[in-house]
Amino acid sequence: MSATGSPVAEGDGPVRGAVRPSGLLDVLGVASVVLDAEGKIVLWSPQAEELFGYSAREALGQFAARIMVHEQYLDLVVKLFADVMVTGEGWAGAFPIRRKDGSTRLVEFRNMRLLDDRGDVYALGLAADQNTVRSLERDVALSTRMISQSPIGLAVLDTDLRYVSVNPELERLNGVPVEGHIGRTMGEVLPQIDVEGVEAAARGVLETGRPLVDQHTLGRTPADPDEDHAWSVSLYRLEDAVGTVLGVAVSVVDITEQHRAAVAAEAARRRLAVIADASARIGTTLELDRTARELAEVAVPELADIAAVDLLDAVMEGRRSILGPTEPAVIRALAVQADHPSEALSAADPPGQVARYGADRLVTECVRTGRPVMVAEVAETDLPRIARSPEAVGQLARAGVHSYLAVPLIARGEVLGALDLKRTRNPLPFSEDDLLLARELASRAAVQIDNARWYQNARDTALTLQRSLLPSHPPVTGGLEVASRYQPAGATAEVGGDWFDVIPLDGRKTALVVGDVMGSGINAAATMGRLRTATNTLASLNLEPARLLEHLDRITQDLEDSIATCVYAVHDPQLRQCRIANAGHLPPVRLRSGRKPELLDLPTGAPLGVGGVAFSTTTVDLEPGDRLVFYTDGLVETRQHPLDERLDALLDLLDGPDRPLEEVCDLLLRTLHQPDNSDDVALLIARSLTPG
């Protein structure tokens, strides 16, 4: 019995236990009739009653020819019956019969002579409806022809999952003849395929009767032992008409091309996903180191277990690098990323470090030729050409580096450096698809890295110019203690326009200046330098603040497309006063002991360069201990808050115990200057001292 409780057929082998009969005869509905030597009916089966319409009581003792044969064929059938009884040779034929109800039906007959133990002669007649017989024959013929000519591999397994039959297509797919299948299991016929899953599924189909459709399996067969193939396998339980479990029918379709296409499509989808991820993640800022890290992070672990981004040192310094065949590559590491802790990390150049790679090194070959270098299967002899030192060779070997790929970073026709990739955990070697993906990543990232490189160079240039133009003043000058700060903007384009100055004058007086050139970059820094020089020159003439701003206004008008704001103040310690003029700038803050900080109420004036607007001088008291805070708009302006709200925040920070001026500068910058503020800041604080 099977696990389902159904009887199990054993094919041609011995039968285990009681087995139910096949339902085929039930399908045919074969009628059995026994006649004596005279042709009278002595035995009449229920199937005969159903076929001819006469009950056993009505048929027994009657001449069979009168009941079972159409009158048109009566003489022929009587003669055939006599021949069987005399010769013992059976006959077969199809004749119409007239049923009890008068209807006619074509019936297949089989007649044979019987002998009992006393030597008496009988005749056995077997009859079946011809339409039923023909239908079954057509089904068998159709099934046989379909199976033999099917383009799908077909097989029948018995309940022990051994082959009972296979069609020609499965012979071809497996590369094994029929006789090599029969009586053997799938694993015995196809040892290079992992059939455990298929056999487990087949046992489940035998158990439950639920078919399994389109299960995929991979492997190799004797038909093509050197190439992997993919197959779609479907399983169905076979039962006869009365429910006896016969085994499992198996259909097999070779889907290797579809599988390869699906693998290729998945690889393409993965590449697109990585590229889309790279587009979103690489170049989020114009910081060179961060851009390099973003590239390394995208490459790991999707493409490699360890990734390094290296730039030629000459490129970092703004020079074009062309290597000769025997020249080493001087490389600066920018980023290293690993999917897991590994000795290979120790073998990599730390970010920021400059290293020389000999002409024989693979990364040198990559940056010299501008072409990728791939070692799909790294041998022991390859490691010295990959590692930066003999010590690193051992580290890479212990880390299990087995595949290597270096792709050049090329932007605007210039080789900037290389993306260096290694695999340790991932067991697959780098493939042509991986190379394609790495090149696409490198191509996209190289433009971002080049932008960041030029940005950094331009920013460094602007900052250098800006800082060179700003003063270095003593902490105490005339009757003032002074502290200052300059905070560059986060973006290159915003560097350059803010300045401050502390100018000693005759009579222990001091001029204090804070200004902001509208615009940005190197041009703004250059304009700022001109205005600062002019301010210093005019200050030496001991002009009134308003008069000095008028001269600066005319100078600014002569500078093409230049506008600036400025506050100019002259402190006189003898008079304990400060005379101030404003050219469109934010007002300074005055702090006096025991009072709230206040924004000085000054006429705003027009920015320098507008022309045609008069300036005025305002005199404010500045007693010993009083402080003045000058600043540019980068300290207080943001896109999210109203200016009044930010100025109130400035006053709140200044309202408190008297602190050292340097500490106050740091507090204001740390608290007020927003990270997203793309403007630079100039800050100047002066404290009036007691005349000594």
Sequence and secondary structure as in RCSB ss.txt:
>XXXX:A:sequence
MSATGSPVAEGDGPVRGAVRPSGLLDVLGVASVVLDAEGKIVLWSPQAEELFGYSAREALGQFAARIMVHEQYLD
LVVKLFADVMVTGEGWAGAFPIRRKDGSTRLVEFRNMRLLDDRGDVYALGLAADQNTVRSLERDVALSTRMISQS
PIGLAVLDTDLRYVSVNPELERLNGVPVEGHIGRTMGEVLPQIDVEGVEAAARGVLETGRPLVDQHTLGRTPADP
DEDHAWSVSLYRLEDAVGTVLGVAVSVVDITEQHRAAVAAEAARRRLAVIADASARIGTTLELDRTARELAEVAV
PELADIAAVDLLDAVMEGRRSILGPTEPAVIRALAVQADHPSEALSAADPPGQVARYGADRLVTECVRTGRPVMV
AEVAETDLPRIARSPEAVGQLARAGVHSYLAVPLIARGEVLGALDLKRTRNPLPFSEDDLLLARELASRAAVQID
NARWYQNARDTALTLQRSLLPSHPPVTGGLEVASRYQPAGATAEVGGDWFDVIPLDGRKTALVVGDVMGSGINAA
ATMGRLRTATNTLASLNLEPARLLEHLDRITQDLEDSIATCVYAVHDPQLRQCRIANAGHLPPVRLRSGRKPELL
DLPTGAPLGVGGVAFSTTTVDLEPGDRLVFYTDGLVETRQHPLDERLDALLDLLDGPDRPLEEVCDLLLRTLHQP
DNSDDVALLIARSLTPG
>XXXX:A:secstr
  TTS  B  TTS   S     SHHHHHT EEEEE TTSBEEEE HHHHHHH   HHHHTTSBHHHHHS GGGHH
HHHHHHHHHHHH   EEEEEEEE TTS EEEEEEEEEEEE TT  EEEEEEEEEHHHHHHHHHHHHHHHHHHHH 
SSEEEEE TTSBEEEE HHHHHHHT  HHHHBT BHHHH TTB  HHHHHHHHHHHHH   EEEEEEEE  TTST
TS EEEEEEEEEEE TT  EEEEEEEEEE HHHHHHHHHHHHHHHHHHHHHHHHHHTTSSS HHHHHHHHHHHHT
TTT SEEEEEEEHHHHTT      TT  EEEEEEEEEESS  HHHHHS  TT EEEE TTSHHHHHHHHTS EEE
SS  TTTHHHHSSSHHHHHHHHHHT  EEEEEEEEETTEEEEEEEEEESSS S   HHHHHHHHHHHHHHHHHHH
HHHHHHHHHHHHHHHHHHHS    SEETTEEEEEEEE  SSGGG S EEEEEEE GGG EEEEEEEESS HHHHH
HHHHHHHHHHHHHHTTT  HHHHHHHHHHHHHHSTT  EEEEEEEEETTTTEEEEEEES    EEE TTS  EE 
       BTS S    EEEEE  TT EEEEE GGGT  SSS HHHHHHHHHHHHSSS   HHHHHHHHHHHHS T
T  S EEEEEEEE    
